[in-house]
Amino acid sequence: MDRRQVIVGAMSGVAALWASRARAAQQAGGVGRLTDKIVVTEAGGTNVVAFSTADGLVLVDSGAVKMWMARLYPTYRPNTCLISNGLATMAFSLPGAFAAKLVHPERKVLAAMGDGAFLMSAAEIETAVRERVPFVILVWVDGGYGLIGWKQDIHFGRQAAVSFGNPDFVQLAESFGARGYQIGAADELLPTLRKALDDVYEFLVSHPQEVIVMVIQDEGVTPQDVAAQFAASGLDALVYRGPAEPPWPTLREMAESDQRVVVMAENNSSGVPWYHQAFEVMQETPYTFHDTTQFSEAPNRGGTTGSLLLMNHWIETAPMPKPSNAAMVNAYDFLLRRARRFQRTRGHLPNFVAVDFYATGDLMRVVQTLNDVRR
């Protein structure tokens, strides 16, 4: 799956990680000819407290959840925990998280809300999925307006009109095209968040000829955190354990040895032998292009030393990428021409082609041409 995801989870309600994952196209022979959108996996924090240690943004809704988050959630940087205070506008956190991700697409964003607030704004999940704006929604479920009920008990000695029924939150999320997970107790949170890796494992088991490359954006996540999640999901049995340097095995050899997941970190991979520094392994082009005249094949991260080559190929627009730009730069003639220019400049075809909206345009046909695949 290529598109970024909104993932919804519920304590005894909605929680989870979002991950952007792309599948590599497996070709017989060849060295690392992996194609598709190359920001393959983006791993978030493993729980709510771990999330706060990174440069993330948490938006907390009004209600009982606000009281608990205000008391117990640790913050380390200004303006990283936004709470609906004062007039306590209800249901702001989900659309607020949407807006926060548009303003800060590079940061992890979490909306923490009760089930009452969530039901008031849940339809915005459809908007987020359609517009490809990824963030996490964590919903506390108590089947009522808990804080109002508590105040009614204090003032009147009874509660009135504060209870309601809930839908199946997992099915609700999935009906919008998001991911949904059910969490019944606090100690289920970490295994639930790990479900993202479980999904990758299930895909690989059912597709034994596929090879996946993951580049983990690992701010706030240690290599040991990553290794623990891989072990718990079973993916550690499928990771590539050979040297991350030439001579690389062919994709067929990787599939036959069942070492089919190459894992790299953008920042820190120390202490885990199969976890590699992405830009010691790869060399790339620049990635900030505002129009087609700016495309460059010059070395960027990784210099000219990495053995695998990444060609970044998209038009940068704020706050989100545009399908119309992808249709233009992913067109067969345009993309093939740039790949050939990359080959002339860097002395090798790109092993990775990173694009926006991989299904728009002719990416796979260009890759098949470059790999000399005849159907």
VOPAGU-2260 file (C-alpha; in pm, 1 decimal, decimal comma):
REM VOPAGU-2260
SITE   aa  ch    i         X         Y         Z
SITE  MET   A    0       0,0       0,0       0,0
SITE  ASP   A    1     130,9     335,2     -98,1
SITE  ARG   A    2     -81,9     608,2      44,2
SITE  ARG   A    3     -26,4     751,2     383,9
SITE  GLN   A    4    -280,3     654,3     642,2
SITE  VAL   A    5    -501,1     789,0     914,4
SITE  ILE   A    6    -504,3     526,3    1186,7
SITE  VAL   A    7    -770,5     523,2    1453,2
SITE  GLY   A    8    -757,7     325,8    1776,7
SITE  ALA   A    9    -982,8     295,6    2081,2
SITE  MET   A   10    -887,9     254,3    2450,8
SITE  SER   A   11   -1130,3      43,0    2530,6
SITE  GLY   A   12   -1161,7     240,7    2209,7
SITE  VAL   A   13    -922,0     396,1    1915,7
SITE  ALA   A   14    -528,8     412,9    1890,8
SITE  ALA   A   15    -241,3     345,5    1662,5
SITE  LEU   A   16      57,5     435,4    1454,2
SITE  TRP   A   17      38,6     561,2    1105,6
SITE  ALA   A   18     292,5     437,1     863,3
SITE  SER   A   19     371,6     521,4     509,3
SITE  ARG   A   20     472,5     198,9     335,7
SITE  ALA   A   21     553,7     122,0     -21,2
SITE  ARG   A   22     599,2    -219,7    -176,2
SITE  ALA   A   23     915,8    -285,0    -376,4
SITE  ALA   A   24     866,7    -439,5    -718,9
SITE  GLN   A   25    1061,5    -766,2    -725,9
SITE  GLN   A   26    1244,6    -838,8   -1048,6
SITE  ALA   A   27    1440,4   -1155,8   -1129,2
SITE  GLY   A   28    1809,9   -1081,2   -1108,2
SITE  GLY   A   29    1946,9    -728,5   -1088,3
SITE  VAL   A   30    2101,1    -559,4    -786,4
SITE  GLY   A   31    1858,1    -374,3    -565,5
SITE  ARG   A   32    1622,8    -267,8    -841,8
SITE  LEU   A   33    1354,3    -169,8    -596,4
SITE  THR   A   34    1080,1      62,0    -709,5
SITE  ASP   A   35     779,6     244,4    -567,8
SITE  LYS   A   36     740,0     537,8    -333,2
SITE  ILE   A   37    1057,7     514,4    -131,3
SITE  VAL   A   38     965,1     666,8     201,3
SITE  VAL   A   39     873,0     312,7     285,9
SITE  THR   A   40     803,4     322,0     656,8
SITE  GLU   A   41     774,3     604,9     900,1
SITE  ALA   A   42     769,0     478,9    1257,0
SITE  GLY   A   43     612,7     688,1    1528,4
SITE  GLY   A   44     645,5     662,8    1905,6
SITE  THR   A   45     561,8     335,8    2076,3
SITE  ASN   A   46     320,2     486,9    2327,7
SITE  VAL   A   47     176,7     822,1    2425,9
SITE  VAL   A   48     461,6     909,8    2662,7
SITE  ALA   A   49     724,9     811,3    2407,1
SITE  PHE   A   50     542,5    1026,0    2152,5
SITE  SER   A   51     597,0    1328,7    2375,1
SITE  THR   A   52     974,3    1290,0    2373,6
SITE  ALA   A   53     993,7    1353,1    1999,7
SITE  ASP   A   54     909,5    1669,6    1813,2
SITE  GLY   A   55     544,3    1567,8    1798,4
SITE  LEU   A   56     221,3    1761,8    1840,9
SITE  VAL   A   57     -61,1    1640,3    2065,0
SITE  LEU   A   58    -403,8    1803,0    2051,5
SITE  VAL   A   59    -623,4    1723,4    2351,7
SITE  ASP   A   60   -1000,3    1759,3    2338,5
SITE  SER   A   61   -1230,3    1880,0    2614,1
SITE  GLY   A   62   -1392,5    1643,1    2861,0
SITE  ALA   A   63   -1252,3    1390,1    3104,3
SITE  VAL   A   64    -966,4    1311,6    2867,8
SITE  LYS   A   65    -845,7    1669,1    2908,4
SITE  MET   A   66    -821,8    1630,3    3285,9
SITE  TRP   A   67    -612,2    1315,3    3260,9
SITE  MET   A   68    -387,2    1443,6    2984,4
SITE  ALA   A   69    -332,0    1776,0    3162,8
SITE  ARG   A   70    -226,6    1594,0    3480,0
SITE  LEU   A   71     -26,9    1303,7    3343,2
SITE  TYR   A   72     105,2    1385,5    2997,6
SITE  PRO   A   73     468,0    1512,1    3013,3
SITE  THR   A   74     571,5    1785,8    2771,9
SITE  TYR   A   75     927,8    1890,2    2700,8
SITE  ARG   A   76     890,7    2166,4    2444,7
SITE  PRO   A   77     658,5    2467,4    2417,0
SITE  ASN   A   78     347,3    2435,8    2200,7
SITE  THR   A   79     368,0    2058,8    2164,3
SITE  CYS   A   80      53,3    1987,0    2370,4
SITE  LEU   A   81    -247,6    2197,3    2267,4
SITE  ILE   A   82    -553,5    2177,4    2495,7
SITE  SER   A   83    -903,9    2309,1    2438,7
SITE  ASN   A   84    -924,1    2525,9    2750,7
SITE  GLY   A   85   -1121,8    2835,3    2846,1
SITE  LEU   A   86   -1457,0    2788,5    2673,1
SITE  ALA   A   87   -1347,6    2424,9    2616,9
SITE  THR   A   88   -1466,0    2389,3    2258,5
SITE  MET   A   89   -1553,5    2024,7    2208,3
SITE  ALA   A   90   -1444,0    1809,0    1911,9
SITE  PHE   A   91   -1169,7    2047,6    1799,1
SITE  SER   A   92    -880,7    1800,5    1823,2
SITE  LEU   A   93    -953,7    1588,6    1513,9
SITE  PRO   A   94    -984,2    1879,6    1266,0
SITE  GLY   A   95    -711,4    2052,8    1466,1
SITE  ALA   A   96    -479,4    1756,9    1411,5
SITE  PHE   A   97    -562,9    1772,5    1040,8
SITE  ALA   A   98    -460,9    2139,7    1034,8
SITE  ALA   A   99    -149,1    2078,0    1245,1
SITE  LYS   A  100     -29,6    1811,1    1001,5
SITE  LEU   A  101     -84,3    2048,0     707,9
SITE  VAL   A  102     124,3    2316,5     878,7
SITE  HIS   A  103     390,7    2072,6    1005,8
SITE  PRO   A  104     394,8    1775,3     765,6
SITE  GLU   A  105     736,0    1667,9     900,3
SITE  ARG   A  106     607,1    1617,5    1257,6
SITE  LYS   A  107     405,3    1338,2    1414,1
SITE  VAL   A  108      55,1    1450,4    1515,1
SITE  LEU   A  109    -181,8    1288,8    1766,1
SITE  ALA   A  110    -544,2    1379,4    1842,9
SITE  ALA   A  111    -645,0    1261,3    2192,8
SITE  MET   A  112   -1019,5    1270,5    2249,4
SITE  GLY   A  113   -1314,3    1108,2    2419,9
SITE  ASP   A  114   -1578,2     913,1    2234,5
SITE  GLY   A  115   -1830,4    1196,7    2261,2
SITE  ALA   A  116   -1599,9    1445,8    2092,5
SITE  PHE   A  117   -1490,2    1187,1    1837,8
SITE  LEU   A  118   -1847,7    1117,1    1726,5
SITE  MET   A  119   -1899,5    1489,4    1667,4
SITE  SER   A  120   -1615,0    1509,6    1413,4
SITE  ALA   A  121   -1546,5    1154,0    1294,4
SITE  ALA   A  122   -1655,5    1236,2     938,9
SITE  GLU   A  123   -1333,1    1435,0     898,4
SITE  ILE   A  124   -1150,3    1101,0     875,4
SITE  GLU   A  125   -1288,5    1072,4     522,9
SITE  THR   A  126   -1141,2    1411,8     438,7
SITE  ALA   A  127    -803,3    1317,3     584,6
SITE  VAL   A  128    -792,5     989,0     392,7
SITE  ARG   A  129    -903,1    1152,3      67,6
SITE  GLU   A  130    -647,1    1432,5     103,4
SITE  ARG   A  131    -372,4    1191,6     219,2
SITE  VAL   A  132    -306,9    1372,4     548,4
SITE  PRO   A  133    -171,0    1115,5     797,7
SITE  PHE   A  134    -210,9    1144,1    1174,6
SITE  VAL   A  135    -310,5     936,2    1475,8
SITE  ILE   A  136    -638,5     950,5    1666,6
SITE  LEU   A  137    -648,5     806,7    2018,5
SITE  VAL   A  138   -1002,4     779,9    2157,9
SITE  TRP   A  139   -1093,5     710,1    2519,5
SITE  VAL   A  140   -1428,8     530,8    2531,7
SITE  ASP   A  141   -1666,3     547,2    2826,0
SITE  GLY   A  142   -2001,1     563,5    2647,4
SITE  GLY   A  143   -2095,4     905,0    2777,6
SITE  TYR   A  144   -2009,4    1266,1    2850,5
SITE  GLY   A  145   -1811,5    1166,5    3156,9
SITE  LEU   A  146   -1706,9    1507,0    3285,8
SITE  ILE   A  147   -2061,9    1643,8    3259,5
SITE  GLY   A  148   -2192,7    1333,5    3437,0
SITE  TRP   A  149   -1940,3    1383,4    3716,0
SITE  LYS   A  150   -2052,9    1745,4    3762,9
SITE  GLN   A  151   -2418,4    1635,7    3760,2
SITE  ASP   A  152   -2342,2    1388,8    4037,4
SITE  ILE   A  153   -2182,5    1665,7    4244,6
SITE  HIS   A  154   -2464,5    1918,6    4196,1
SITE  PHE   A  155   -2775,2    1702,4    4161,6
SITE  GLY   A  156   -2680,5    1364,1    4296,3
SITE  ARG   A  157   -2776,0    1194,4    3968,6
SITE  GLN   A  158   -2697,7    1192,0    3596,2
SITE  ALA   A  159   -2931,4    1276,7    3309,3
SITE  ALA   A  160   -2893,4    1250,5    2930,0
SITE  VAL   A  161   -2517,6    1199,1    2930,0
SITE  SER   A  162   -2496,4     834,1    2817,6
SITE  PHE   A  163   -2500,1     711,0    2458,9
SITE  GLY   A  164   -2420,8     405,2    2249,7
SITE  ASN   A  165   -2116,2     373,5    2029,2
SITE  PRO   A  166   -2054,8     216,0    1690,2
SITE  ASP   A  167   -1777,7     -35,2    1630,4
SITE  PHE   A  168   -1489,8     212,7    1608,8
SITE  VAL   A  169   -1261,6     -26,8    1421,8
SITE  GLN   A  170   -1521,9     -83,8    1150,8
SITE  LEU   A  171   -1605,0     287,0    1145,2
SITE  ALA   A  172   -1241,2     377,3    1080,8
SITE  GLU   A  173   -1202,0     110,1     815,0
SITE  SER   A  174   -1521,2     219,6     640,9
SITE  PHE   A  175   -1348,4     553,1     575,6
SITE  GLY   A  176   -1034,5     379,8     447,0
SITE  ALA   A  177    -834,3     437,0     766,7
SITE  ARG   A  178    -692,1     172,6     998,8
SITE  GLY   A  179    -871,5      95,9    1325,2
SITE  TYR   A  180    -753,7     -95,8    1632,5
SITE  GLN   A  181    -928,3    -187,6    1958,8
SITE  ILE   A  182    -744,4    -154,8    2289,9
SITE  GLY   A  183    -906,5    -300,1    2600,9
SITE  ALA   A  184    -640,0    -217,3    2859,4
SITE  ALA   A  185    -328,6      -2,0    2893,4
SITE  ASP   A  186     -95,0    -298,4    2850,4
SITE  GLU   A  187    -253,1    -365,4    2510,4
SITE  LEU   A  188    -144,9     -29,5    2369,9
SITE  LEU   A  189     207,9    -125,0    2266,1
SITE  PRO   A  190     105,9    -451,8    2095,6
SITE  THR   A  191    -169,0    -266,1    1912,7
SITE  LEU   A  192      67,4      -2,8    1782,9
SITE  ARG   A  193     292,6    -283,5    1667,5
SITE  LYS   A  194      12,9    -400,1    1437,0
SITE  ALA   A  195     160,9    -185,1    1161,8
SITE  LEU   A  196     463,5    -416,4    1151,9
SITE  ASP   A  197     239,1    -719,9    1178,8
SITE  ASP   A  198      66,7    -605,5     858,9
SITE  VAL   A  199     402,1    -596,6     679,3
SITE  TYR   A  200     482,9    -945,2     807,1
SITE  GLU   A  201     149,0   -1083,7     687,8
SITE  PHE   A  202     205,5    -927,8     345,4
SITE  LEU   A  203     548,3   -1088,6     312,8
SITE  VAL   A  204     422,9   -1429,6     421,5
SITE  SER   A  205     147,3   -1419,3     160,2
SITE  HIS   A  206     382,9   -1279,7    -108,9
SITE  PRO   A  207     700,4   -1490,2     -73,5
SITE  GLN   A  208     874,0   -1336,5    -377,3
SITE  GLU   A  209     848,1    -977,2    -258,7
SITE  VAL   A  210    1131,9    -767,6    -114,5
SITE  ILE   A  211    1066,9    -457,8      97,3
SITE  VAL   A  212    1302,8    -173,8     184,7
SITE  MET   A  213    1217,6      34,9     491,7
SITE  VAL   A  214    1375,5     371,1     564,9
SITE  ILE   A  215    1259,5     461,7     914,9
SITE  GLN   A  216    1227,7     826,1    1010,6
SITE  ASP   A  217    1348,0     755,2    1361,9
SITE  GLU   A  218    1340,1    1081,2    1557,1
SITE  GLY   A  219    1258,5     990,2    1918,8
SITE  VAL   A  220    1280,3     614,1    1853,1
SITE  THR   A  221    1593,1     421,5    1954,9
SITE  PRO   A  222    1739,7     135,9    1750,8
SITE  GLN   A  223    1652,3     -93,6    2039,5
SITE  ASP   A  224    1287,6      19,2    2018,7
SITE  VAL   A  225    1286,9     -69,9    1649,6
SITE  ALA   A  226    1451,7    -407,1    1710,1
SITE  ALA   A  227    1199,6    -493,6    1982,9
SITE  GLN   A  228     906,0    -416,5    1755,7
SITE  PHE   A  229    1053,3    -623,9    1473,5
SITE  ALA   A  230    1106,1    -916,8    1709,4
SITE  ALA   A  231     753,7    -895,6    1849,1
SITE  SER   A  232     598,2    -885,6    1501,6
SITE  GLY   A  233     808,8   -1172,1    1365,7
SITE  LEU   A  234     967,8    -948,1    1102,5
SITE  ASP   A  235    1314,3    -999,2    1250,8
SITE  ALA   A  236    1309,0   -1348,9    1098,1
SITE  LEU   A  237    1282,5   -1191,9     750,9
SITE  VAL   A  238    1533,4    -905,7     775,5
SITE  TYR   A  239    1835,8    -896,4     548,8
SITE  ARG   A  240    2141,5    -979,7     761,8
SITE  GLY   A  241    2414,3    -960,0     502,2
SITE  PRO   A  242    2655,5    -669,5     454,6
SITE  ALA   A  243    2496,0    -349,0     329,2
SITE  GLU   A  244    2755,4    -305,1      59,2
SITE  PRO   A  245    2855,8    -458,4    -272,9
SITE  PRO   A  246    2827,4    -724,2    -383,3
SITE  TRP   A  247    2456,8    -709,4    -298,4
SITE  PRO   A  248    2249,9   -1023,8    -351,1
SITE  THR   A  249    1999,4   -1015,3    -631,3
SITE  LEU   A  250    1635,1    -980,9    -538,7
SITE  ARG   A  251    1583,2   -1342,0    -639,5
SITE  GLU   A  252    1860,1   -1451,5    -402,1
SITE  MET   A  253    1704,4   -1245,3    -121,9
SITE  ALA   A  254    1365,7   -1405,5    -184,9
SITE  GLU   A  255    1512,1   -1756,7    -192,6
SITE  SER   A  256    1703,2   -1697,8     133,8
SITE  ASP   A  257    1394,4   -1539,9     292,1
SITE  GLN   A  258    1592,2   -1231,9     393,2
SITE  ARG   A  259    1354,2    -993,0     225,6
SITE  VAL   A  260    1336,7    -681,6     444,0
SITE  VAL   A  261    1620,0    -429,9     419,8
SITE  VAL   A  262    1591,1    -188,2     713,0
SITE  MET   A  263    1758,4     151,6     736,2
SITE  ALA   A  264    1741,3     449,4     972,5
SITE  GLU   A  265    1769,8     811,6     874,7
SITE  ASN   A  266    1952,8     900,0    1198,0
SITE  ASN   A  267    2068,1     624,5    1434,5
SITE  SER   A  268    2101,1     251,7    1372,8
SITE  SER   A  269    2371,1     170,8    1628,3
SITE  GLY   A  270    2364,7    -155,2    1819,5
SITE  VAL   A  271    2136,4    -351,8    1585,3
SITE  PRO   A  272    2341,8    -545,3    1327,5
SITE  TRP   A  273    2074,0    -563,1    1055,6
SITE  TYR   A  274    1973,8    -196,5    1094,0
SITE  HIS   A  275    2176,2      32,1     866,8
SITE  GLN   A  276    2242,8     402,4     826,9
SITE  ALA   A  277    2038,3     498,7     522,5
SITE  PHE   A  278    2280,3     750,6     376,1
SITE  GLU   A  279    2584,7     536,7     431,2
SITE  VAL   A  280    2411,0     272,0     220,5
SITE  MET   A  281    2243,4     505,8     -29,2
SITE  GLN   A  282    2329,5     821,2    -216,5
SITE  GLU   A  283    2051,6    1048,8    -335,1
SITE  THR   A  284    1963,6    1354,0    -537,1
SITE  PRO   A  285    1829,7    1675,8    -384,5
SITE  TYR   A  286    1458,8    1655,2    -300,0
SITE  THR   A  287    1327,9    2012,4    -288,9
SITE  PHE   A  288    1214,9    2111,2    -638,4
SITE  HIS   A  289     950,4    2379,6    -689,9
SITE  ASP   A  290     917,2    2339,1   -1066,9
SITE  THR   A  291    1044,6    2106,0   -1337,1
SITE  THR   A  292    1339,6    2328,7   -1426,9
SITE  GLN   A  293    1494,0    2266,4   -1083,8
SITE  PHE   A  294    1532,5    1887,7   -1109,9
SITE  SER   A  295    1893,9    1802,8   -1036,2
SITE  GLU   A  296    2100,9    1485,8   -1034,3
SITE  ALA   A  297    2365,6    1637,3    -806,4
SITE  PRO   A  298    2475,6    1436,7    -499,7
SITE  ASN   A  299    2290,1    1513,4    -177,7
SITE  ARG   A  300    2274,2    1299,3     137,7
SITE  GLY   A  301    2513,9    1007,8     105,0
SITE  GLY   A  302    2745,9    1202,7    -123,4
SITE  THR   A  303    2881,7     971,1    -390,1
SITE  THR   A  304    2983,5     681,8    -166,6
SITE  GLY   A  305    2662,5     483,2    -115,7
SITE  SER   A  306    2621,9     170,3    -324,9
SITE  LEU   A  307    2249,3     218,5    -391,3
SITE  LEU   A  308    2117,9     525,4    -571,6
SITE  LEU   A  309    1795,9     711,6    -492,0
SITE  MET   A  310    1641,7     954,4    -742,1
SITE  ASN   A  311    1395,9    1191,7    -573,8
SITE  HIS   A  312    1136,5    1299,9    -826,2
SITE  TRP   A  313     848,9    1523,6    -721,8
SITE  ILE   A  314     741,7    1887,9    -715,0
SITE  GLU   A  315     738,4    2034,6    -365,5
SITE  THR   A  316     417,1    2222,7    -282,6
SITE  ALA   A  317     277,8    2344,2      48,3
SITE  PRO   A  318      91,2    2231,0     237,8
SITE  MET   A  319      42,7    1908,8      38,3
SITE  PRO   A  320     161,0    1752,7    -288,8
SITE  LYS   A  321     -60,6    1798,2    -594,6
SITE  PRO   A  322    -179,6    1509,5    -813,2
SITE  SER   A  323    -163,7    1743,7   -1114,2
SITE  ASN   A  324     211,2    1785,0   -1062,8
SITE  ALA   A  325     252,2    1408,9   -1028,1
SITE  ALA   A  326      64,8    1353,3   -1354,2
SITE  MET   A  327     312,8    1581,1   -1528,1
SITE  VAL   A  328     642,9    1458,7   -1380,7
SITE  ASN   A  329     541,1    1089,7   -1362,9
SITE  ALA   A  330     447,6    1086,2   -1733,9
SITE  TYR   A  331     639,4     823,0   -1928,4
SITE  ASP   A  332     854,2    1045,1   -2149,4
SITE  PHE   A  333     933,0    1299,1   -1877,2
SITE  LEU   A  334    1026,7    1044,1   -1610,5
SITE  LEU   A  335    1222,4     820,0   -1846,7
SITE  ARG   A  336    1416,7    1119,3   -1974,9
SITE  ARG   A  337    1515,1    1218,9   -1621,8
SITE  ALA   A  338    1613,9     863,5   -1527,1
SITE  ARG   A  339    1838,8     843,0   -1832,6
SITE  ARG   A  340    1990,0    1182,7   -1743,5
SITE  PHE   A  341    2049,7    1051,1   -1391,5
SITE  GLN   A  342    2225,0     748,1   -1542,0
SITE  ARG   A  343    2452,9     965,2   -1754,2
SITE  THR   A  344    2533,1    1199,2   -1465,6
SITE  ARG   A  345    2580,7     944,5   -1187,1
SITE  GLY   A  346    2706,0     653,5   -1393,5
SITE  HIS   A  347    2431,2     411,9   -1291,3
SITE  LEU   A  348    2056,5     376,9   -1316,4
SITE  PRO   A  349    1870,4     468,8    -996,5
SITE  ASN   A  350    1792,8     170,4    -775,1
SITE  PHE   A  351    1511,5     367,2    -611,7
SITE  VAL   A  352    1268,7     614,0    -765,9
SITE  ALA   A  353    1081,8     823,4    -508,1
SITE  VAL   A  354     767,1     996,0    -630,5
SITE  ASP   A  355     439,3    1142,1    -512,5
SITE  PHE   A  356     120,4     956,5    -611,5
SITE  TYR   A  357     291,0     651,7    -758,6
SITE  ALA   A  358     -30,0     532,1    -927,2
SITE  THR   A  359     -58,8     861,1   -1118,2
SITE  GLY   A  360     130,6     864,0   -1445,3
SITE  ASP   A  361     354,6     589,1   -1582,0
SITE  LEU   A  362     600,5     509,4   -1302,2
SITE  MET   A  363     579,2     131,6   -1325,8
SITE  ARG   A  364     603,5     134,3   -1705,4
SITE  VAL   A  365     917,7     348,6   -1682,2
SITE  VAL   A  366    1064,7     111,4   -1423,4
SITE  GLN   A  367     990,1    -185,8   -1646,6
SITE  THR   A  368    1163,6      -7,4   -1935,4
SITE  LEU   A  369    1468,4      69,0   -1721,1
SITE  ASN   A  370    1481,7    -289,1   -1595,8
SITE  ASP   A  371    1432,0    -417,3   -1950,5
SITE  VAL   A  372    1124,8    -614,2   -1845,7
SITE  ARG   A  373     925,2    -740,2   -2141,2
SITE  ARG   A  374     568,3    -858,6   -2085,4
